[in-house]
Amino acid sequence: MPRLIISQKKKGKLSFSIPHYILINGKMLGLMRDPSVTIEVPPATFEVRIQSMFKWFYSAAVVTTHEETDTYIEFTDREMWWDALFVVDIVLWCVKGLFHLAAPWTWIYEVFTNGYFVAWLIYEWVIRKRYFKLDVYSKRGEMPIIVSDNT
């Protein structure tokens, strides 16, 4: 029976895996708590959807499984640059809480952090239906067969 192997790509050494819902053909299969999960499925065509804990952040791919072939779905979120900016914003927020900034710097910080927040909200709204980058490929033996690259 063919296997569908879904795994989350690591973004860095300190990254951790957040649980995600796995849906096949619109029906929830379960909650993915580990970085990788293996599912035995019949040979067919499925719509596989990786969904965040928040239901409006997801990505889907159409996957065809064949006998004696493993189909892989690797995914990662599109948040790398926003995560880096968020760390900078948290550090600046801590500095602002510990030290009183002079009049123009407090105003500059408020404009920066509020503008960043609005830009992040707009970005999240735009990518909500393709939140994850999915790479789908099949392996028969040791030779990978590229099926699609959902970017």
Contacts in CASP RR format, 6 or more apart in sequence:
PFRMAT RR
TARGET T0000
AUTHOR 0000-0000-0000
METHOD contacts of the structure
MODEL  1
MPRLIISQKKKGKLSFSIPHYILINGKMLGLMRDPSVTIEVPPATFEVRI
QSMFKWFYSAAVVTTHEETDTYIEFTDREMWWDALFVVDIVLWCVKGLFH
LAAPWTWIYEVFTNGYFVAWLIYEWVIRKRYFKLDVYSKRGEMPIIVSDN
T
1 40 0 8 1.000
1 41 0 8 1.000
1 42 0 8 1.000
2 40 0 8 1.000
2 41 0 8 1.000
2 42 0 8 1.000
2 43 0 8 1.000
2 65 0 8 1.000
2 66 0 8 1.000
2 67 0 8 1.000
2 68 0 8 1.000
2 69 0 8 1.000
2 70 0 8 1.000
2 71 0 8 1.000
3 38 0 8 1.000
3 39 0 8 1.000
3 40 0 8 1.000
3 41 0 8 1.000
3 70 0 8 1.000
3 71 0 8 1.000
4 38 0 8 1.000
4 39 0 8 1.000
4 40 0 8 1.000
4 41 0 8 1.000
4 46 0 8 1.000
4 48 0 8 1.000
4 63 0 8 1.000
4 65 0 8 1.000
4 70 0 8 1.000
4 71 0 8 1.000
4 73 0 8 1.000
5 36 0 8 1.000
5 37 0 8 1.000
5 38 0 8 1.000
5 39 0 8 1.000
5 70 0 8 1.000
5 71 0 8 1.000
5 72 0 8 1.000
5 73 0 8 1.000
6 22 0 8 1.000
6 32 0 8 1.000
6 36 0 8 1.000
6 37 0 8 1.000
6 38 0 8 1.000
6 39 0 8 1.000
6 48 0 8 1.000
6 50 0 8 1.000
6 72 0 8 1.000
6 73 0 8 1.000
6 74 0 8 1.000
6 75 0 8 1.000
7 35 0 8 1.000
7 36 0 8 1.000
7 37 0 8 1.000
7 72 0 8 1.000
7 73 0 8 1.000
7 74 0 8 1.000
7 75 0 8 1.000
8 17 0 8 1.000
8 20 0 8 1.000
8 32 0 8 1.000
8 35 0 8 1.000
8 36 0 8 1.000
8 74 0 8 1.000
8 75 0 8 1.000
8 76 0 8 1.000
9 74 0 8 1.000
9 75 0 8 1.000
9 76 0 8 1.000
10 35 0 8 1.000
11 76 0 8 1.000
11 80 0 8 1.000
17 33 0 8 1.000
17 34 0 8 1.000
17 35 0 8 1.000
18 52 0 8 1.000
18 53 0 8 1.000
19 31 0 8 1.000
19 32 0 8 1.000
19 33 0 8 1.000
19 53 0 8 1.000
20 31 0 8 1.000
20 32 0 8 1.000
20 50 0 8 1.000
20 51 0 8 1.000
20 52 0 8 1.000
20 53 0 8 1.000
21 28 0 8 1.000
21 30 0 8 1.000
21 31 0 8 1.000
21 32 0 8 1.000
21 49 0 8 1.000
21 50 0 8 1.000
21 51 0 8 1.000
21 52 0 8 1.000
21 53 0 8 1.000
21 55 0 8 1.000
22 28 0 8 1.000
22 29 0 8 1.000
22 30 0 8 1.000
22 31 0 8 1.000
22 32 0 8 1.000
22 37 0 8 1.000
22 39 0 8 1.000
22 48 0 8 1.000
22 49 0 8 1.000
22 50 0 8 1.000
22 51 0 8 1.000
23 29 0 8 1.000
23 48 0 8 1.000
23 49 0 8 1.000
23 51 0 8 1.000
24 39 0 8 1.000
24 41 0 8 1.000
24 46 0 8 1.000
24 47 0 8 1.000
24 48 0 8 1.000
24 49 0 8 1.000
25 46 0 8 1.000
25 47 0 8 1.000
26 47 0 8 1.000
26 49 0 8 1.000
29 39 0 8 1.000
32 50 0 8 1.000
41 65 0 8 1.000
42 65 0 8 1.000
43 65 0 8 1.000
43 66 0 8 1.000
43 67 0 8 1.000
44 64 0 8 1.000
44 65 0 8 1.000
45 62 0 8 1.000
45 63 0 8 1.000
45 64 0 8 1.000
45 65 0 8 1.000
46 62 0 8 1.000
46 63 0 8 1.000
46 64 0 8 1.000
46 65 0 8 1.000
47 60 0 8 1.000
47 61 0 8 1.000
47 62 0 8 1.000
47 63 0 8 1.000
48 60 0 8 1.000
48 61 0 8 1.000
48 62 0 8 1.000
48 63 0 8 1.000
48 73 0 8 1.000
49 58 0 8 1.000
49 59 0 8 1.000
49 60 0 8 1.000
50 58 0 8 1.000
50 59 0 8 1.000
50 60 0 8 1.000
50 73 0 8 1.000
50 75 0 8 1.000
50 132 0 8 1.000
50 134 0 8 1.000
51 57 0 8 1.000
51 58 0 8 1.000
52 58 0 8 1.000
52 131 0 8 1.000
56 128 0 8 1.000
57 124 0 8 1.000
57 128 0 8 1.000
57 131 0 8 1.000
58 128 0 8 1.000
58 129 0 8 1.000
58 131 0 8 1.000
58 132 0 8 1.000
59 75 0 8 1.000
59 129 0 8 1.000
59 130 0 8 1.000
59 131 0 8 1.000
59 132 0 8 1.000
59 133 0 8 1.000
59 134 0 8 1.000
59 150 0 8 1.000
61 73 0 8 1.000
61 134 0 8 1.000
61 136 0 8 1.000
61 148 0 8 1.000
61 150 0 8 1.000
62 148 0 8 1.000
63 71 0 8 1.000
63 73 0 8 1.000
63 136 0 8 1.000
63 147 0 8 1.000
64 71 0 8 1.000
64 147 0 8 1.000
65 71 0 8 1.000
66 138 0 8 1.000
68 140 0 8 1.000
69 138 0 8 1.000
69 139 0 8 1.000
69 140 0 8 1.000
69 145 0 8 1.000
70 138 0 8 1.000
70 139 0 8 1.000
70 140 0 8 1.000
71 136 0 8 1.000
71 137 0 8 1.000
71 138 0 8 1.000
71 147 0 8 1.000
72 135 0 8 1.000
72 136 0 8 1.000
72 137 0 8 1.000
72 138 0 8 1.000
72 139 0 8 1.000
73 134 0 8 1.000
73 135 0 8 1.000
73 136 0 8 1.000
74 134 0 8 1.000
74 135 0 8 1.000
75 132 0 8 1.000
75 133 0 8 1.000
75 134 0 8 1.000
75 135 0 8 1.000
76 132 0 8 1.000
76 133 0 8 1.000
77 131 0 8 1.000
77 132 0 8 1.000
77 133 0 8 1.000
78 127 0 8 1.000
78 130 0 8 1.000
78 131 0 8 1.000
78 132 0 8 1.000
78 133 0 8 1.000
82 120 0 8 1.000
82 123 0 8 1.000
85 116 0 8 1.000
85 120 0 8 1.000
89 113 0 8 1.000
89 116 0 8 1.000
92 109 0 8 1.000
92 112 0 8 1.000
92 113 0 8 1.000
93 113 0 8 1.000
95 101 0 8 1.000
96 106 0 8 1.000
96 109 0 8 1.000
101 109 0 8 1.000
130 150 0 8 1.000
133 150 0 8 1.000
133 151 0 8 1.000
134 150 0 8 1.000
135 149 0 8 1.000
135 150 0 8 1.000
136 147 0 8 1.000
136 148 0 8 1.000
136 149 0 8 1.000
136 150 0 8 1.000
137 144 0 8 1.000
137 145 0 8 1.000
137 146 0 8 1.000
137 147 0 8 1.000
138 144 0 8 1.000
138 145 0 8 1.000
138 147 0 8 1.000
139 145 0 8 1.000
END
